[in-house]
Amino acid sequence: MDYSVALADSAKADADLLYARIVAAAPLRGPVWFEELLQSIRSLSRMPRRSPRVYRSPRVRCLLFGKHRNVYRVLYEIDERTRKVIVLHIRHGAMQD
């Protein structure tokens, strides 16, 4: 059975800022890239445990998306009781937790 995937308010704010920045930098490719990011996040519904845990918090996991210098970290938790994946933040790989 699949998990449901939800974005916390902090992740929604991260996504809004990221979308605006990416589309401003690449008006044609930006929306396509952002949709690929969302597809990657939605894929957590099938296999949420595939990503490693973050060393500072055993409950938080980190999904990587992108290549080379443009890697983004999707930080999320799994709630087994409700079978829900909660996305906490979407950060550029160079940003601190």
C-alpha positions in Angstrom: 0.0 0.0 0.0 1.3 3.4 -0.9 2.0 6.3 1.4 0.5 9.7 1.0 2.9 12.6 0.5 2.3 16.0 2.1 4.4 19.2 2.1 4.8 21.0 5.4 4.3 24.8 5.3 8.1 25.2 5.4 8.5 23.0 2.3 5.7 24.8 0.5 7.5 28.1 1.1 10.8 26.6 0.0 9.1 25.3 -3.2 7.6 28.7 -4.0 10.9 30.5 -3.6 12.7 27.8 -5.6 10.1 27.9 -8.4 10.4 31.7 -8.7 14.2 31.6 -8.8 14.5 28.7 -11.3 11.9 30.2 -13.7 13.5 33.6 -13.6 16.9 32.0 -14.5 15.5 29.6 -17.1 12.0 30.6 -18.3 11.7 27.7 -20.8 13.4 24.8 -18.9 12.6 26.0 -15.4 9.0 24.8 -15.2 9.9 21.4 -16.7 12.7 21.0 -14.1 10.4 22.0 -11.3 7.8 19.4 -12.4 10.6 16.7 -12.5 11.4 17.7 -8.9 7.7 17.3 -7.9 7.6 13.9 -9.6 10.6 12.9 -7.6 8.9 14.0 -4.4 5.7 12.2 -5.3 7.7 9.0 -5.9 8.3 8.9 -2.2 4.8 7.4 -1.9 6.0 4.1 -3.3 9.4 3.7 -1.6 10.0 6.3 1.2 12.7 4.3 2.9 15.0 4.3 -0.1 16.8 7.5 1.0 19.3 7.6 3.9 18.7 9.1 7.2 20.2 12.5 8.1 23.0 12.0 10.6 21.7 14.7 13.0 18.2 13.3 13.3 17.4 9.6 13.0 13.8 10.4 11.9 14.6 12.7 9.0 15.6 11.3 5.6 17.2 13.0 2.6 16.2 12.5 -1.0 18.7 14.0 -3.5 17.5 15.5 -6.7 19.6 17.0 -9.5 23.1 16.7 -10.8 26.6 18.1 -10.1 26.4 21.6 -8.6 22.6 21.7 -8.8 21.7 19.0 -6.3 18.8 19.7 -4.1 18.0 17.9 -0.8 14.4 17.0 0.0 14.2 16.5 3.8 11.3 14.4 5.0 9.9 12.2 7.7 7.8 9.0 7.5 4.9 8.6 9.8 4.2 4.9 9.9 1.1 5.2 12.0 -0.7 7.3 9.3 1.3 6.0 6.4 2.3 9.5 5.4 5.5 11.1 4.1 5.9 14.7 5.3 8.3 16.8 3.3 9.9 19.3 5.7 12.3 21.3 3.5 13.7 21.5 0.0 17.2 22.9 0.1 20.0 23.4 -2.3 22.9 21.1 -1.6 25.1 24.0 -0.6 22.7 25.2 2.0 23.0 24.2 5.7 20.3 22.2 7.3 
